[in-house]
Amino acid sequence: MQRMGGIYNAGAGIPAVSAVAASLLLLGCAGAPASGAAPDPSPRLMTPSDLQALPSRPPTLRAPYGPELSQYGELRVPRGAGPHPVAVLIHGGCFKAMYAKAQELGPVGDTLAAEGIATWNVEYRRLGEPGAGWPGTWLDIGMAVDHLRALAAVHRLDLSRVIVIGHSAGGHLAMHAAARARLSPESPLHVPDPLPLRGVIDLAGPVDLAVNIPGYQSACGDAVITQLVGGTPETVPRRYADVSPSRLVPLGIPQVIVIGEHEGFAPKRVLEAHVRAAREAGDAVRLIVLPGMGHFELAMPNTPAWRPIAGEIRALLTPEPLIPNP
């Protein structure tokens, strides 16, 4: 969240990116070496401040998908007649309202729109806002995705080519959006006709909220997972089963999970376990590890991480997407 099968290593030789040192909250510490000390060999990784500092253009449209203040999205439509493929963007921020907003993925939206891909950059209720957590946060994402049906005709959107991309906490929510068709009709998160998706890209987001709870909560500064779900896996096991994509496989659509070599939030071992389980269930899924990259580079189109991620986006939106298991 802001603050695998085999592993496919993309972008060999990608250099590390310089940035200011990160604090504990920003998931990394990299101070200058003391006088006379050996240089610190660790890379200088991007931070939330770097991500938030990127400029973006105003969207084509800012539209609500529900009545609450945080139930809105920013639509960016490419030039041309269309119909345009669509990437739904979901930002991170530890599921906390105080940490991040949808505007942080505005630069990604601009970049994709310039390449002919419409983007629907969604906001959602996060911890600290009324209605956030179980079940509101996940329902918001589902409502936002399905709201594309109301936007498609006027804005020339191709609903047969829709993918979801999320970073950090948003990566988890993107994976859950991809898993909605697998929910039991008895689940409070179930809807009868979720918008079909062509694929999902999870940029360093959790895939099983019941695993690594202490690690996530240490990175985010408080008990975000148990606050979000409304209890522990022991007290509300059904909720964790409903919100954890790893427990809902097969998802039935291609999944691409991307982390940096220096990822500090989403443990590689947890993602590898998801890849194994999803493949065994019949899904096309892979884990991509980007050399030299950290957590925040993945959401920044001005870093070397973006080129391989953009390639995955284009592959999923081709007329016949093929995401082979390496």
N, C-alpha and C positions, 0 to 999 in steps of 0.2 A: 504494500500500500504505500502511498508516497512517504512521506513524513514531512531417465527418464526412461523397455526398449533401449534402443541405441541412442546415441547422441550425435547430432549433426552439427559439426563445427563450421560456422559460416564466417566468411570475412577474415580468413587467416592473414595475419600481418596488419590488422587494423591497429593504428597507434592509439595510445592512451590520450585522453583529452585533458588539458589543464583546466583547473577551476580552483575557486577558493576552498579552504579547508572546511570539512563538514563537522558539525557538532554531533553530540550523541543522538539528538532527535533526528538529525539528518542522516542517520545511519552510517556514520563513519567518522573517524578522527584522523586527520593528517596534518599535523602541525609542522612548522619549519624545524629543521634539525638544530639542536643546540650548537653553540659555537665550538668548533673542533670536532664535532661528532660526524660520523660517516653519513653521507646523503641517504635519505629515506628512499628505498627502492620502490615503494608502493606508488601506484599511479595517483595523480590528482584527479579525482572523479567529480562529476557534476553534482550539484546540490539542488534542493527545492528552489533556492533563490535564483539559481541560473535558469531553471525551468520557467519560473514566474516572470523573469525579466524579458523573455522573448516577446517581441511585438507581434500583433496579429491585426488583420483587417476586420472591419465590421462584417457580421454575417449577412447573407441575403435576407434572412428572416429570423426573428426571435419569436418563437411561438410556444404557448402553453400546451401541455398534453394532459393537464389536470388542474384542479382549483388551487393547489397549495403554491406558496411562493417559489419553492424549489422544483416545482414540476414544470420545467420548460426545456426547450432545446434550441440550439443555434443551427440553422440550416444554411449550408453554403452550397450553391448550385453552380456548376461549371458553365462556361459559355457554350453555345451550340444548341442544336435542336433537341438533343436527347433522343430517347430516354437514357438517363444517366444511371450507372451503377451507384450503389450507396454503401458507405462505410459509417456505421454507428460508432461514435467515439464515447468512451466512458472514462472519466478521469479518476485518479486515485486520491490519496490523502488520509489514509488510516480510517476511512469511513467517518471522518470527523468534519463537521462544518467549518471549524476554525482553521483547518489546514489547507484546504484547496477548493477551487471552484472550476466550473466547466471551462472558463476562459483560458485555463492553462493548456488545453488542447486546441485552442484556436489556431496556433501556428501549424499544427498537423492538419487541421481542416483546410487552411489556406493552401498548403502544399499539395494535398490530394485534389482539391478543386482545380488547381492549375494543371493537374494531370488528367482531368476529365472525370474525376470521381466525386460525386456529391457526398457531403458529410452531414450527419445529424449528431451534433455534439451535445450530449444530454446532461442536464443537472438532475439531482435526485436528493431526497431527504437523507441527511447524514446525522450522526450522533450530535446532540445539542439542539436539534430541531424537533418540534412536535411531530409525532408520527413516524420518526426514524426508527430503525431497527426492525425487529420481527413484528409483522411481516412487511411493513411499509416500504423499506428500502428496496427489497427485491420486487415488490409489486410495482414500484415506480419504474424500475428499469424495464419490466415487461410492458407496462403501459406506454413508455416512451418508444420502444421498438415498434409496437403495434400501431402507434400513431402515424407511422409512415404511410399507412393506408389512406389516411385523411389528407396527406400532403402530396401524394404521388401524382395525381392528375394535373393539378395546377402547376407543379414544379418539375414535371417531366422526369419522374423517378422510375427506374426499372426495378420493380419489386421482385423480379425473378433473380436479381443479382444484388443481394444485400448480405453484407458481412458485419460482424461486430468486433471491435478492437477495444481492449481496455488495458490501462496501465495500473499496476500495483493493485490497490483495492478494486479499482475499475476492471482489472484483469479477472479477478474473481467474479465480478458481476457480469462481465462479458461471457465467461464460461457458463454461468448459471442461465443467462439468457439463451444460450445454445442448448441448454439441458431442459428447457421448460416442457417440451413435449413428452419428457420421461416422467413427469410428476404424476402421482396418483390423483384421481379425481377428488379424493378426500382431502388432499393437501390444501391449506389456505392459499398457497401460491399458484394453484392450478387455474389455467384458463382453457376453454375448450378448443380454441383455434389460434394458437400463437403464430405470428408471421414466420413463414419458413425462412431459414438462413442458409447461405451457401457455405459458410465457414466461420470460424472464430479464431482470433489471434489474441493470446494472453501474454501481455508484456509484464512478466515478473509478478503475477498475481497468485494468491493462494487457490488451490484446487480442492482442498479438504479442510474445512474450518475446524474440525475436531483434532487435527494434527498440528503440533507446534504452537499451541496456544501461548505458552510462556514466552516463546521467542517473538511472536508477533506483538504481544502485549508489551514486552520490553522495548521493542523497536518503536512502538507508537506512544509509549509513555504512560499508558494506563490500560485498564482491562477492556480494551475495545471489542474483542471477540465475544466475550461473555456478555458484555453490555448489548452488543448488536443482536445476538441471538436470543438473549433473555435468560441465560442460564448456562450451565456447564453441559458437556456431553452426557454426564450421568443424570442430570436433572431434567433435561429436555432432549433426549436422544432423537426423537422423531424430527425435531426441527433441524438438527445437524444433518440428518439423512436427507432432508428436503433441500438444504442449501449447499450441499457439498457435491459439486459435479463428479468427483471421483466415485461417489457412491451411486451415481445415476447412469453410469455407462452401461450400454453403448449410447452415445449421444446421437449417432447417426449422421454426423456431418464432419468434415475435415477440421482438425484442431492443430494449430501451430502455437507452441509455447516457446517464448524467447526470454532468455536471461543473459546478463552480462557475465563475463568471467569473474568479476568482482561483485557479484550480487550479494547484498547484505540483508535482504528482507525475505525473499521466498526461497527456502532451502531447496537445493538441487535434488536432494534425496527424495523429498516429497513429490516433486514434479516427475522424477524418474518413476516413482511408484505409480503415479497416475498414467504415465505413458504405457507402462507394462499392462496395467489393468484394462485400459481402453483398447489396446491392441488385442489383448486376449478376448475381449468382448466383440471384436470385429471392426473397431473404429480405425480410420486413417488419422494418425497423430504422430507428431514428432516434437522433439525438444531441440532447439537451436541455442548454442552457447556462443556468444560473440566475444572474441578475444579482446582484452583491454578495456572492456566496457563495464560500467557500474549499473546502478539502479535507475538513475534519472536520464541517462543518455538515451534510453530506449524511447522516451517520449519527446525527444528533441530532434526535429528534422535537420538541424544544422550540425549534427554529430555524425561520425562514421557509422554509428549503429543504424542510421536511417536507410542506407542503400539496401542492405539485405532485407530489412523489414518491408520496404516498399516493394521489393521483388515478391515477397510472400503475399502481399495485398493484391498485386496484379495477378498472381497465379490463381488465387481464390476467385477472382472476378472474371476470369476468362470464361467463354461460353461453356466449356467442359472442364471444370476444375479437376485437377489431379494432384493429390498430395500423397505420394507414395510413402510407404514405410521403408526407410533406408535399411 
